[in-house]
Structure formats: structure tokens, C-alpha cells
Amino acid sequence: MSSIIQLLPDHVANQIAAGEVVQRPASVVKELVENAIDAGSTDIKLICKDAGKTLIQVVDNGKGMSVTDARLCFERHATSKIRKAEDLFELSTKGFRGEALASIAAIAHVELKTKQEQEELGTHLVIEGSKFVSQEPAVLPKGTSFLVKNLFFNIPARRNFLKSDTVELRHIIDDFQRVALAHENIHFTLYHNGSEVFNLPQSNLRQRIVNIFSGKTNEKLVPVAEDTEILKLKGFIGKPEFAKKSRGEQFFFVNDRFIKSGYLHHAIMAAYEGLLKDGMQPSYFLYLEVPPHTIDINIHPTKTEIKFDDEHAIYAIMRSAIKHSLGQFNVAPVLDFERDANLDTPYSYMNKDAEMPTIEVSSTFNPFADEMPTSQRSMPSFTSSGNSFSGGSASKSNYSGGSSFNYAPKAESQSWESLYVGLKDAFEPQEMQFESDTVTGSLFGENEVEKAKTGTYQIHKKYIVSPIKSGMLIIDQQRAHQRILYEQFLKNITVQQANSQQLLFPLQLFFSGTEIALLSELRASLENTGFVFETFNAEGLTISGIPVTMTESEVSIVLEQLIADLQDEIPDSSFSQMDSMAKSMAKSMAVKTGTYLTEIEQENIVNNLFACKEQSVSPFNRPTFITLSVEDIDKKFSV
């Protein structure tokens, strides 16, 4: 029997490897930008077109590559980062596998321009699907420029499965932000379809966070710092009152590498215990520095998961450091109801020595005198740090610019007998009347019996029971209200604009740049549902009118939920986008399980539900009610 196992050609192997390394355009952006950082760049430009599907270009001012390196970098497992296996445990660079460029070149048209500072000419190299098309010297500036065009041109199935431009651009921005947050000493610029999206100059860490997540982020940040033998921790956490439902502003960096860790996230949530509402997520930007040999990075293709030698110690240190910061900056509440905030000692006075007060005794004060004019009464006084305190007018007292505190005797209290004057007349016995007729009647009144025939009932603040001729209906109040609101919003968006209630004071909300971009796409649909926007700029928006069915306190919750629902799942067609928006708003505004409803509200939900076009299921295809017939009830009682 002939042999059937054979070695795959290099271009086929590269295409297979590309399935792991290059999942979408954002993967290419991540690999190329990290290579630019490893090259020692101080200025990195990222240029995209059609969310990276047509063009991705990364230009840096790093050290560049020689002619040999420019050709060799596209070979599999060719890298300048490590030399031997032991180097995997002493990594100080972003990349180390040597797979990225070979994988990218296998599924795209790649153009490389690079030049080292000491060389007169650089290298211009063109590759299409792992095949070298041309290589020639060229006059170039110092650094490297990678240009990737027509991603997945030779794998149509992968290209067809890419999401819309909005979704793919969101993933690119996510990876761009993660790299930019880890390297505040590098100038980053992002262009998309010819317009500038981000321009982040070199700055400190706090300023970099503010530049990415709008100017109002600065007031939300609380600094964190801890230095131990196991790790060095620095960064910022968000104040509890600015917590959101989404996890968009949560970043862990270990040795300047972005990671995801549910275990460390649990430590953060434990530190915020008792400070957050249910379902809310705090913001945090935390940077951990640990010895390279105590972590293992090579356990995931995207390098976003790592293993620590001593996870439990890191968990405990992070939790205590964040609790300390929340308490140090008066973020956590203090359960001392008689505490005067004006008497708190500033944290900066912790190591300051206390000064002994200078005591002065008034020679005119006589505590044994029976009667003394008010003008001659005085109390001992003392001074401390230049301020004098005195109880009488015999010695002048100054405090905080000259205020005086004088002792005055209390007025003599009245006799205790005067407190009871007039009480005797107030409690004169009055005639009491008793029922003489015997109560004879049914357990329920006639009106109540008639009412019970058509009334509705609420069970466990979750279900509404309504009797019908054949038996009874049991309605899930939350799902039913979702269906009612969904059809109402969909009608307002597509057919008839809804009414709006004007706010007495406009409501100002602040969002990040990417969230504002998403809301701007939905602005027309939001206005049809009843929102009225006064301003709509890069930092936030001002709302002067809201839908009639919405309260002012629900506005931020509804918009945050809308952003979270649509951020990663924005449909391609406009109707699907409106449908998703109507679903998200209906989910946020519907009555929740555990809400008490009056009988009028219950009947309103029942009547409006059966006026819907599709009353049997919620917008998320879950049943809204069940019917229990009399026969079904009889069967339950049959023995």
C-alpha cells in the first residue's frame, strides 16, 4: 500500500496558520503595531480604509531592517526576539513566535518599505499570497512602513464572514486603545477613510487615559499605587458613582501587555463590595509589573491570557491596594453619623508632628463668685498655632480671621409644673358610640363579587392572572411589557414619530469617542422615539426632551444598555439596526420582575398586549403568557 502522508507546501501551511493568528483586520493591526513598538518607535501612524478590509498601513520611525532581515521576516518562525527556549521565560518584547508576518503575507497583498538609520538606501518589497513579486532598493525615511491590502483575497469564505465595517472598526479601535494605553511615551495616530480618529501625543498615564476616553474621565479617576516584592501595581480605578453596565473601560496590563483575567477581575469586584449597584461594572486601568520568569505568556494564540506563579498573593495585594485607595480618597462611605468632616485630618498630615498648645489663664476669672456681670465673666483661654480661644470678653479672641466666641449664661428654665398646665381639660372623657346592629351578610360584598369576575391579579410580583371564559391566562409581566414597548418603538422609528416630554433642566451625559460615534449613527432613530438633542459633540450630548414613557433617571441607563447591546452586534441593514435598537430600549424600560402593579396597570398591560401584532412571544422569542383551561384545573383535582 502506497504512503498517503505528505508534507504540506509552505504557502498552504501559512494559510492554515493564518486561521489562528489572523482572525479579522484587528488582528493584523495588533501584530503590526506591536512590531513597531518592539522596533523602538516613538511615533506610530495607523491608516485604515473600509475598516481594514481594503487597506491597513502602519508607519513607524523605529530602527528599521536590513535587506536580509526584510526578506527573512516573512519566513515562518523567523524572529529577532528570542534565540533559545529559555528566552520564553525572560520576555521583554510583544512578539516572539515569528508567525504573524508569514501568516499575513499568505492571505493578503503586502508591501514593505524599511530603512535603517545608518544606511543610504532602504528596501521596497512586494508579496502577494506568500509569493515574492519584487524587491528593490528605494530612497526612504528611517523606519518601517507595512502596507496590507485586500485581506483574505484568496480565502473568500473568511472574507464573507467578516462583520460590517462599523463592527470591524470597533475591534480595530479596541486593539489600538489597548496598545496606546500601555505605551503613553509613544505618539499614536489613527486615520480611517481619510479622517483622523485619534491623535495621542506623548504624555503621562492619566493624560493618555483622558485623551482616549474624553475629558470628563479625569474626575472619575482614583490613583492606585503599591510596591511589593511580588509585584509593582500602579494605575487608576473609577469612582463607584460612575460605574456602568458594560465592561468597556476595564484594562489589565502585565509588563505593558494587555491581558484578560477573570480571577483578577474578581479581586477588583471584591474590593468594590458594597459600593456598586447590582449589575454595575467599575472602570479600571491597572498596570502590574512582575518578574518575567514568574509568568507564562505562551498559552494562548492572542497572548491575552497568562499564568502567574502565585495568583493568590497577587489577588490579595490587588484587593487590599484598591480598598486602600477607595478609603484614602474618601470614596468609600464612613459609618460615623456624628462625624464632622471639617475635623478630619488631611492624609498628608499623617507623618507631621503635633504642636503643644500654649495655655493662658485669665487672672480675672473667679469660679466661686455668686453673681458676676456678663461683661466680667471669662473663661480660661488657650492658643495654638497662632490662634487664640477665649470664653469671655476680658481677653480678645481670634480664630480664622478674627471671629470671637463669648460665654453667655443660659436663661433660667421655667418651673417643671408649667409643662402640665392645660392638660387636664384636654383629656376630658367623651361619649363613645357602639354598633347596635348585628352584622349579617356574606363574606364578600356585592361589588367585590362582581369585580372578581373580570378583575386581574398579580402573583409574586411577577405574573398577572386574568380569568377568561375557558379558564385563565397567566402572563409574564416583564415579557409582555417588552412586547408592548418593542412594537411601540418600532412604529415610532419607522412610521410615526413619538411625542416628547421637555425637560425643565437639560440633561448632560458624557461618553467616550467611540460611544458618541455609535450614538450619532442612531441619532435619527432616537429622535423618532422621542429624544430631543440640544448638542451632540465629541465629548458628550445634551438632552432637552425624552420619550413620554421614560423618566429622567432612566435616560443614562437606557442609552448605556443600547450602546452595550449594539457595540459588537451592529446589523448591516438599516431596518435590522432599528429592530435591534427597539429591542434594546424595550428591554431597558420594561417593568421588571418584583415590581408591584396596581389593578389599573395590570389591566393596561393585558389590554395592550392583546392589541399587539404578535402577542404570544416577547421580542426575544420567549412566551409571554400561558393558558390554563378549566379542564386542566379539573385534572389537577381529580384523584
C-alpha positions as CSV (number, residue, x, y, z in Angstrom):
1,M,0.0,0.0,0.0
2,S,1.4,3.4,-1.0
3,S,2.1,6.1,1.6
4,I,-0.5,8.7,2.0
5,I,1.1,11.2,4.4
6,Q,2.9,14.1,2.8
7,L,4.5,17.4,3.9
8,L,2.3,20.4,3.1
9,P,3.8,23.2,1.0
10,D,4.8,26.3,2.8
11,H,2.1,28.6,1.4
12,V,-0.6,26.1,2.4
13,A,0.9,25.8,5.9
14,N,1.0,29.6,6.2
15,Q,-2.7,29.8,5.2
16,I,-3.6,27.3,7.9
17,A,-1.5,29.2,10.5
18,A,-3.2,32.4,9.4
19,G,-6.5,31.0,10.7
20,E,-5.1,31.1,14.2
21,V,-3.2,34.3,14.0
22,V,-5.3,36.5,11.7
23,Q,-8.9,36.3,12.7
24,R,-10.0,39.7,11.5
25,P,-8.4,43.0,10.4
26,A,-7.9,44.0,14.1
27,S,-5.5,41.0,14.4
28,V,-3.3,42.5,11.6
29,V,-3.4,45.9,13.3
30,K,-2.3,44.4,16.7
31,E,0.6,42.4,15.2
32,L,2.0,45.3,13.1
33,V,1.7,47.9,15.8
34,E,3.4,45.6,18.4
35,N,6.2,45.0,15.9
36,A,6.6,48.8,15.6
37,I,6.8,49.2,19.4
38,D,9.4,46.4,19.6
39,A,11.5,48.3,17.0
40,G,11.8,51.2,19.4
41,S,9.5,53.6,17.7
42,T,8.4,56.9,19.2
43,D,5.8,57.9,16.6
44,I,3.4,55.3,15.1
45,K,0.7,56.0,12.5
46,L,-2.1,53.6,11.7
47,I,-4.1,54.2,8.5
48,C,-7.1,52.1,7.7
49,K,-9.6,52.0,4.8
50,D,-13.0,50.2,4.9
51,A,-12.3,49.0,8.5
52,G,-9.1,47.3,7.3
53,K,-10.7,45.2,4.6
54,T,-9.2,47.2,1.8
55,L,-6.1,48.8,3.5
56,I,-4.1,48.6,6.7
57,Q,-0.9,50.6,6.9
58,V,1.4,51.0,9.9
59,V,4.2,53.6,9.6
60,D,6.8,54.0,12.4
61,N,10.2,55.7,13.0
62,G,11.9,52.7,14.5
63,K,15.3,51.2,13.8
64,G,14.2,49.6,10.5
65,M,15.5,46.4,8.9
66,S,18.4,45.4,6.7
67,V,17.9,43.9,3.2
68,T,18.4,40.4,4.6
69,D,16.0,40.9,7.5
70,A,13.4,42.4,5.3
71,R,13.3,39.2,3.2
72,L,13.7,36.8,6.2
73,C,11.0,38.3,8.3
74,F,8.3,36.7,6.1
75,E,9.5,33.2,6.8
76,R,7.8,31.0,9.3
77,H,9.2,31.0,12.8
78,A,11.7,33.7,11.9
79,T,12.1,36.2,14.8
80,S,14.6,38.6,16.3
81,K,13.0,38.4,19.8
82,I,14.3,35.1,21.1
83,R,17.2,32.7,20.5
84,K,16.6,29.7,22.7
85,A,13.7,28.1,24.7
86,E,14.8,29.7,27.9
87,D,14.2,33.1,26.5
88,L,10.5,32.4,26.6
89,F,10.6,33.0,30.4
90,E,12.5,36.2,30.1
91,L,10.4,38.0,27.5
92,S,10.5,41.8,27.3
93,T,9.0,42.2,23.8
94,K,5.5,41.9,22.4
95,G,6.1,39.2,19.8
96,F,8.3,36.1,20.0
97,R,6.7,33.4,17.8
98,G,7.7,34.6,14.3
99,E,4.3,33.6,12.8
100,A,2.5,36.8,12.3
101,L,4.1,38.3,9.2
102,A,4.3,34.9,7.4
103,S,0.6,34.4,8.1
104,I,-0.4,37.9,7.0
105,A,1.6,37.6,3.8
106,A,-0.2,34.3,3.0
107,I,-3.7,35.9,2.8
108,A,-3.1,39.4,1.6
109,H,-1.1,41.7,-0.6
110,V,1.8,43.1,1.5
111,E,4.1,46.0,0.7
112,L,7.1,46.6,2.9
113,K,9.3,49.7,3.0
114,T,12.1,49.8,5.5
115,K,15.4,51.6,6.1
116,Q,18.0,51.7,8.9
117,E,19.4,55.0,10.1
118,Q,23.0,54.3,9.0
119,E,22.0,53.1,5.5
120,E,21.7,55.4,2.5
121,L,19.0,53.3,0.8
122,G,16.2,51.3,2.1
123,T,14.3,48.2,0.8
124,H,11.0,48.1,-1.0
125,L,9.5,44.6,-1.1
126,V,6.1,43.3,-2.5
127,I,4.5,40.0,-1.6
128,E,1.2,38.6,-2.8
129,G,-0.1,35.4,-1.2
130,S,3.3,34.3,0.1
131,K,4.9,34.9,-3.3
132,F,7.6,37.5,-3.6
133,V,6.7,39.7,-6.5
134,S,9.5,42.3,-6.4
135,Q,12.4,43.6,-4.2
136,E,14.3,46.7,-5.0
137,P,16.3,49.5,-3.2
138,A,14.5,52.7,-2.6
139,V,15.0,56.2,-1.1
140,L,13.1,56.0,2.2
141,P,13.0,57.8,5.6
142,K,14.2,56.0,8.7
143,G,11.8,53.3,10.0
144,T,9.4,50.8,8.5
145,S,6.1,51.0,6.7
146,F,3.9,47.9,6.4
147,L,1.0,48.1,3.9
148,V,-1.5,45.3,3.9
149,K,-4.2,45.3,1.1
150,N,-7.1,43.1,0.2
151,L,-7.1,40.9,3.3
152,F,-8.4,37.3,2.7
153,F,-8.3,37.9,-1.0
154,N,-7.6,34.2,-1.6
155,I,-9.9,32.9,1.1
156,P,-13.4,34.1,0.1
157,A,-15.2,32.2,2.8
158,R,-13.2,34.0,5.5
159,R,-13.8,37.4,3.8
160,N,-17.6,36.7,3.6
161,F,-17.7,36.0,7.3
162,L,-16.3,39.4,8.3
163,K,-18.8,41.7,10.1
164,S,-19.9,45.2,8.9
165,D,-17.4,48.0,8.7
166,T,-18.7,49.5,11.9
167,V,-18.1,46.3,13.9
168,E,-14.7,45.7,12.4
169,L,-13.6,49.3,13.0
170,R,-14.8,48.9,16.6
171,H,-12.4,45.9,17.0
172,I,-9.6,47.8,15.5
173,I,-10.1,50.7,17.9
174,D,-10.2,48.3,20.8
175,D,-6.8,46.9,19.9
176,F,-5.4,50.3,19.2
177,Q,-6.6,51.7,22.5
178,R,-5.1,48.7,24.4
179,V,-1.7,49.3,22.9
180,A,-1.8,53.1,23.3
181,L,-2.8,52.8,27.0
182,A,0.3,50.5,27.6
183,H,2.7,53.0,26.0
184,E,2.0,56.6,26.9
185,N,5.5,57.6,25.9
186,I,4.8,56.9,22.2
187,H,2.8,59.3,19.9
188,F,0.0,57.3,18.2
189,T,-2.2,58.5,15.4
190,L,-5.2,56.6,13.8
191,Y,-6.8,57.5,10.5
192,H,-9.9,55.9,9.0
193,N,-11.1,56.6,5.5
194,G,-9.1,59.8,5.4
195,S,-10.4,61.3,8.7
196,E,-8.4,61.4,12.0
197,V,-9.9,59.3,14.7
198,F,-7.2,59.5,17.4
199,N,-4.2,61.8,17.8
200,L,-2.5,60.8,21.1
201,P,0.7,62.8,21.9
202,Q,3.3,61.6,24.3
203,S,2.0,62.3,27.8
204,N,1.7,60.8,31.3
205,L,-0.6,57.9,32.0
206,R,-3.5,60.0,33.4
207,Q,-3.5,62.3,30.4
208,R,-3.3,59.4,28.0
209,I,-6.5,57.9,29.5
210,V,-8.2,61.3,29.3
211,N,-7.2,61.7,25.7
212,I,-8.7,58.3,24.8
213,F,-11.9,58.4,26.9
214,S,-13.0,62.1,26.7
215,G,-12.1,65.0,29.0
216,K,-14.7,64.2,31.7
217,T,-12.8,60.9,32.5
218,N,-10.3,62.9,34.7
219,E,-12.8,63.5,37.5
220,K,-13.7,59.8,37.6
221,L,-10.2,58.5,38.3
222,V,-8.7,57.5,41.7
223,P,-5.0,56.7,41.7
224,V,-3.7,53.3,42.9
225,A,-0.1,52.5,43.8
226,E,1.5,49.6,45.6
227,D,5.1,48.3,45.6
228,T,5.9,44.8,47.0
229,E,8.5,42.1,46.4
230,I,6.0,40.2,44.3
231,L,4.7,42.9,42.0
232,K,4.5,46.7,41.5
233,L,1.0,48.0,41.0
234,K,0.0,51.4,39.6
235,G,-2.8,52.9,37.7
236,F,-6.3,54.2,38.2
237,I,-9.7,53.0,39.2
238,G,-13.1,54.6,38.7
239,K,-15.3,56.1,41.4
240,P,-18.3,53.9,42.2
241,E,-20.8,56.5,41.2
242,F,-19.5,56.4,37.6
243,A,-19.9,52.7,37.2
244,K,-21.6,51.4,34.0
245,K,-23.4,48.2,33.0
246,S,-20.8,47.5,30.2
247,R,-17.2,46.4,30.7
248,G,-15.8,48.8,28.1
249,E,-13.3,50.6,30.4
250,Q,-11.6,47.7,32.2
251,F,-8.0,47.1,31.4
252,F,-5.3,44.9,32.9
253,F,-1.7,45.2,31.8
254,V,1.1,42.9,32.9
255,N,4.6,44.1,31.9
256,D,2.9,46.5,29.4
257,R,1.0,43.7,27.8
258,F,-2.8,43.8,27.8
259,I,-4.4,40.7,29.3
260,K,-7.8,39.3,30.3
261,S,-8.2,37.7,33.7
262,G,-11.5,36.7,35.3
263,Y,-9.6,35.9,38.5
264,L,-8.1,39.4,38.9
265,H,-11.4,41.0,37.9
266,H,-13.0,39.2,40.8
267,A,-10.4,40.8,43.1
268,I,-11.5,44.2,41.8
269,M,-15.1,43.4,42.4
270,A,-14.4,42.2,45.9
271,A,-12.7,45.5,46.7
272,Y,-15.8,47.4,45.5
273,E,-18.1,45.2,47.5
274,G,-21.0,47.2,48.9
275,L,-20.2,50.2,46.8
276,L,-21.8,49.2,43.5
277,K,-25.4,48.6,42.4
278,D,-26.3,45.2,41.1
279,G,-25.1,44.6,37.6
280,M,-22.8,47.7,37.5
281,Q,-19.2,47.4,36.5
282,P,-16.4,49.8,37.7
283,S,-13.7,51.3,35.4
284,Y,-10.1,50.4,36.0
285,F,-6.7,50.9,34.3
286,L,-4.3,48.8,36.2
287,Y,-0.6,48.1,35.4
288,L,1.2,45.2,37.0
289,E,4.9,44.8,36.8
290,V,6.2,41.3,37.8
291,P,9.5,39.5,37.1
292,P,9.3,37.9,33.6
293,H,10.2,34.4,34.9
294,T,7.2,34.3,37.2
295,I,4.6,34.4,34.3
296,D,3.9,32.2,31.3
297,I,2.6,34.1,28.2
298,N,2.8,31.4,25.6
299,I,-0.6,29.7,26.4
300,H,-2.9,31.5,24.0
301,P,-2.6,32.4,20.3
302,T,-3.6,36.1,21.0
303,K,-1.3,36.3,24.1
304,T,-4.1,37.8,26.1
305,E,-4.1,35.1,28.8
306,I,-1.2,34.4,31.1
307,K,-0.4,32.2,34.1
308,F,1.1,33.6,37.3
309,D,3.3,31.6,39.7
310,D,1.5,33.0,42.8
311,E,-2.0,34.1,41.8
312,H,-3.4,34.1,45.3
313,A,-0.8,36.6,46.6
314,I,-1.4,38.9,43.6
315,Y,-5.2,38.6,44.2
316,A,-4.8,39.6,47.9
317,I,-2.4,42.5,47.1
318,M,-4.7,43.9,44.4
319,R,-7.8,43.7,46.5
320,S,-6.2,45.4,49.5
321,A,-4.5,48.1,47.4
322,I,-7.8,49.1,45.7
323,K,-9.6,49.1,49.1
324,H,-6.9,51.3,50.5
325,S,-7.2,53.8,47.6
326,L,-11.0,53.9,47.9
327,G,-10.7,54.7,51.6
328,Q,-7.7,57.0,51.2
329,F,-9.5,59.3,48.8
330,N,-12.8,59.3,50.7
331,V,-14.6,57.2,48.0
332,A,-15.8,54.5,50.4
333,P,-18.6,55.7,52.9
334,V,-17.8,56.1,56.6
335,L,-20.4,54.8,59.0
336,D,-20.0,57.5,61.6
337,F,-23.1,59.6,61.6
338,E,-21.8,62.1,64.2
339,R,-18.6,62.7,62.3
340,D,-17.8,66.3,61.3
341,A,-16.0,66.3,58.0
342,N,-14.3,69.7,58.9
343,L,-12.4,67.9,61.7
344,D,-10.9,65.2,59.5
345,T,-7.1,65.2,59.5
346,P,-5.7,65.5,55.9
347,Y,-3.9,62.4,54.7
348,S,-0.8,64.5,54.0
349,Y,-0.5,65.3,57.8
350,M,0.0,61.6,58.6
351,N,3.7,61.9,59.5
352,K,3.5,65.5,60.8
353,D,4.3,66.1,64.5
354,A,1.7,67.7,66.7
355,E,2.4,71.0,68.3
356,M,1.8,71.6,72.0
357,P,-0.8,74.4,72.6
358,T,0.2,77.5,74.6
359,I,-2.2,77.9,77.6
360,E,-3.1,81.3,79.1
361,V,-5.1,81.6,82.3
362,S,-7.3,84.7,82.9
363,S,-6.5,86.2,86.3
364,T,-9.9,87.8,86.5
365,F,-11.9,84.6,86.3
366,N,-13.4,83.6,89.7
367,P,-15.4,80.3,89.5
368,F,-16.7,80.8,93.1
369,A,-18.3,84.2,92.6
370,D,-22.1,84.1,93.3
371,E,-23.0,86.8,90.8
372,M,-20.9,88.3,88.2
373,P,-21.9,90.8,85.4
374,T,-21.8,89.3,81.9
375,S,-19.1,91.8,80.9
376,Q,-16.8,90.4,83.6
377,R,-17.4,86.7,83.1
378,S,-14.5,85.0,81.5
379,M,-13.2,81.5,80.9
380,P,-9.7,80.2,80.6
381,S,-8.3,80.6,77.1
382,F,-5.5,78.9,75.2
383,T,-3.8,79.5,71.9
384,S,-2.5,77.0,69.4
385,S,-0.6,77.7,66.2
386,G,-1.2,81.4,66.4
387,N,-5.0,81.2,67.1
388,S,-6.4,82.3,70.4
389,F,-9.5,80.9,72.0
390,S,-11.3,82.7,74.9
391,G,-14.6,82.3,76.7
392,G,-15.1,85.9,77.9
393,S,-14.6,89.5,76.7
394,A,-11.8,90.2,79.2
395,S,-9.3,88.9,76.6
396,K,-9.8,89.2,72.9
397,S,-10.1,86.0,70.9
398,N,-9.2,85.5,67.3
399,Y,-9.9,82.4,65.2
400,S,-9.9,82.2,61.4
401,G,-9.5,85.8,60.8
402,G,-10.9,87.4,64.0
403,S,-14.1,85.6,64.9
404,S,-14.8,85.7,68.7
405,F,-16.5,83.2,70.9
406,N,-18.1,84.7,74.1
407,Y,-19.6,82.8,77.0
408,A,-23.2,83.8,77.9
409,P,-25.2,82.2,80.8
410,K,-28.3,80.2,79.8
411,A,-31.7,81.7,80.6
412,E,-33.2,80.1,83.7
413,S,-35.6,77.4,82.7
414,Q,-39.2,77.6,83.7
415,S,-40.8,75.6,86.5
416,W,-41.5,72.0,85.6
417,E,-45.1,72.4,86.8
418,S,-45.7,74.8,83.9
419,L,-45.3,72.0,81.4
420,Y,-48.5,70.4,82.6
421,V,-50.8,73.4,82.5
422,G,-54.0,72.8,80.5
423,L,-53.6,69.1,80.1
424,K,-56.5,68.3,82.5
425,D,-59.0,69.9,80.1
426,A,-57.6,68.2,77.1
427,F,-58.3,64.7,78.4
428,E,-61.9,65.1,79.4
429,P,-63.8,61.8,78.8
430,Q,-66.1,61.9,75.8
431,E,-69.2,59.8,74.9
432,M,-68.4,56.6,72.9
433,Q,-70.8,55.1,70.4
434,F,-71.1,51.3,69.8
435,E,-72.8,49.4,66.9
436,S,-76.1,48.0,67.9
437,D,-77.0,46.2,64.7
438,T,-75.9,42.6,64.2
439,V,-73.7,42.1,61.2
440,T,-75.4,39.8,58.9
441,G,-74.0,39.4,55.4
442,S,-71.8,37.4,53.0
443,L,-68.1,37.2,53.3
444,F,-67.7,39.3,50.1
445,G,-69.7,42.4,49.2
446,E,-71.8,42.5,46.1
447,N,-69.4,45.0,44.3
448,E,-66.4,42.8,45.2
449,V,-68.1,39.7,43.8
450,E,-68.9,41.5,40.5
451,K,-65.4,42.9,40.4
452,A,-63.8,39.5,40.9
453,K,-65.5,38.2,37.8
454,T,-63.5,40.4,35.5
455,G,-60.5,41.6,37.6
456,T,-56.8,40.7,37.3
457,Y,-54.4,39.6,40.0
458,Q,-50.7,39.8,40.5
459,I,-48.8,36.7,41.8
460,H,-45.4,37.1,43.4
461,K,-45.0,40.5,41.7
462,K,-44.1,38.6,38.5
463,Y,-47.2,37.1,36.9
464,I,-50.6,38.6,36.1
465,V,-53.6,36.3,36.2
466,S,-56.6,37.2,34.1
467,P,-59.8,35.0,34.0
468,I,-61.3,34.1,30.6
469,K,-64.3,32.1,29.5
470,S,-62.3,28.9,29.0
471,G,-60.2,29.2,32.1
472,M,-57.4,31.7,32.9
473,L,-54.4,33.5,31.4
474,I,-51.1,33.6,33.3
475,I,-49.0,36.5,31.8
476,D,-45.3,37.2,32.5
477,Q,-45.5,41.0,33.2
478,Q,-41.9,41.7,32.1
479,R,-42.0,39.9,28.8
480,A,-45.5,41.2,28.0
481,H,-44.3,44.8,28.6
482,Q,-41.2,44.2,26.5
483,R,-43.5,43.2,23.6
484,I,-45.7,46.3,24.0
485,L,-42.8,48.7,24.1
486,Y,-41.0,46.9,21.3
487,E,-43.9,47.3,18.8
488,Q,-44.4,50.9,20.0
489,F,-40.8,51.9,19.5
490,L,-40.6,50.1,16.1
491,K,-43.7,52.0,15.0
492,N,-42.3,55.3,16.2
493,I,-39.0,54.8,14.4
494,T,-40.4,53.6,11.1
495,V,-43.9,55.1,10.7
496,Q,-44.9,57.8,13.1
497,Q,-42.6,60.0,15.3
498,A,-43.4,59.7,19.0
499,N,-44.3,62.6,21.3
500,S,-41.6,64.0,23.6
501,Q,-41.7,65.5,27.1
502,Q,-39.5,68.5,27.5
503,L,-37.1,68.6,30.5
504,L,-37.1,71.7,32.8
505,F,-33.3,71.4,33.0
506,P,-31.4,69.8,30.1
507,L,-29.6,66.6,30.9
508,Q,-25.9,66.4,30.1
509,L,-24.3,63.0,29.5
510,F,-20.7,62.1,28.7
511,F,-19.5,59.2,26.6
512,S,-16.2,58.1,25.0
513,G,-15.5,58.9,21.4
514,T,-16.4,55.5,20.1
515,E,-19.7,55.5,22.0
516,I,-20.5,59.0,20.6
517,A,-19.8,57.8,17.1
518,L,-22.2,54.9,17.6
519,L,-25.0,57.1,19.0
520,S,-24.6,59.6,16.2
521,E,-25.4,56.8,13.7
522,L,-28.6,56.1,15.7
523,R,-29.5,59.8,16.3
524,A,-32.3,60.0,13.7
525,S,-33.9,56.8,15.1
526,L,-33.5,58.1,18.7
527,E,-35.2,61.4,17.8
528,N,-38.2,59.4,16.3
529,T,-38.7,57.6,19.6
530,G,-39.0,61.0,21.5
531,F,-35.4,62.1,22.3
532,V,-34.6,65.8,21.6
533,F,-30.9,66.6,21.5
534,E,-29.6,70.2,22.0
535,T,-25.9,69.4,21.5
536,F,-24.1,66.4,20.1
537,N,-20.4,66.8,20.1
538,A,-17.2,64.7,20.6
539,E,-17.3,64.7,24.4
540,G,-21.0,64.2,25.1
541,L,-24.5,65.2,24.4
542,T,-27.2,67.4,26.0
543,I,-30.8,66.1,26.0
544,S,-33.7,68.5,26.4
545,G,-36.5,66.1,25.6
546,I,-37.2,62.4,26.3
547,P,-39.9,59.9,25.4
548,V,-43.2,60.2,27.3
549,T,-42.9,56.6,28.7
550,M,-39.4,57.3,30.1
551,T,-38.3,59.0,33.3
552,E,-35.2,61.3,33.6
553,S,-33.4,58.8,35.8
554,E,-33.7,56.1,33.2
555,V,-32.1,58.0,30.3
556,S,-28.5,57.2,31.1
557,I,-29.4,53.5,31.8
558,V,-31.3,53.1,28.5
559,L,-28.5,54.7,26.4
560,E,-25.7,52.7,28.1
561,Q,-27.7,49.5,27.6
562,L,-28.3,50.5,24.0
563,I,-24.5,51.0,23.4
564,A,-23.7,47.7,25.1
565,D,-26.2,45.8,23.0
566,L,-25.2,47.3,19.7
567,Q,-21.5,47.8,20.1
568,D,-20.5,44.3,18.9
569,E,-23.6,43.3,17.1
570,I,-24.5,46.1,14.8
571,P,-26.5,44.7,11.9
572,D,-25.7,45.6,8.3
573,S,-29.2,46.7,7.1
574,S,-30.9,49.8,8.4
575,F,-34.1,48.0,9.4
576,S,-32.2,45.4,11.4
577,Q,-30.4,48.2,13.2
578,M,-33.7,49.8,14.1
579,D,-35.0,46.4,15.2
580,S,-32.1,45.9,17.5
581,M,-32.5,49.4,18.9
582,A,-36.2,48.9,19.6
583,K,-35.4,45.6,21.3
584,S,-32.7,47.1,23.5
585,M,-34.8,50.1,24.6
586,A,-37.8,47.8,25.3
587,K,-35.6,45.5,27.4
588,S,-34.3,48.5,29.5
589,M,-37.6,50.2,30.0
590,A,-40.0,47.3,30.6
591,V,-41.3,46.7,34.2
592,K,-39.0,44.3,36.0
593,T,-39.9,41.1,37.9
594,G,-40.6,42.2,41.5
595,T,-42.4,45.4,40.6
596,Y,-45.8,45.8,42.2
597,L,-48.5,46.8,39.8
598,T,-51.9,48.4,40.6
599,E,-55.0,46.8,39.1
600,I,-55.3,49.5,36.5
601,E,-51.6,48.9,35.4
602,Q,-52.3,45.2,35.2
603,E,-55.3,45.6,33.0
604,N,-53.4,48.1,30.9
605,I,-50.7,45.5,30.2
606,V,-53.2,42.8,29.4
607,N,-55.2,45.0,27.0
608,N,-52.1,46.4,25.3
609,L,-50.6,43.0,24.9
610,F,-53.5,41.6,23.0
611,A,-53.6,44.7,20.8
612,C,-50.1,43.8,19.6
613,K,-49.5,42.1,16.2
614,E,-47.5,39.3,17.8
615,Q,-48.7,38.9,21.4
616,S,-47.7,35.3,22.1
617,V,-43.9,35.9,22.3
618,S,-41.6,38.6,23.6
619,P,-39.1,40.4,21.2
620,F,-36.6,37.8,22.2
621,N,-38.9,34.8,21.2
622,R,-39.9,33.8,24.7
623,P,-43.5,33.1,25.6
624,T,-45.4,36.0,27.1
625,F,-48.4,34.0,28.5
626,I,-49.8,30.6,29.0
627,T,-53.5,29.5,29.0
628,L,-54.8,27.2,31.8
629,S,-58.2,25.8,30.8
630,V,-60.9,24.7,33.3
631,E,-60.3,21.1,32.1
632,D,-56.7,21.3,33.1
633,I,-57.7,22.6,36.5
634,D,-60.2,19.8,36.9
635,K,-57.5,17.2,36.1
636,K,-55.4,18.6,38.9
637,F,-58.2,17.9,41.4
638,S,-59.1,14.5,40.1
639,V,-58.0,11.6,42.2
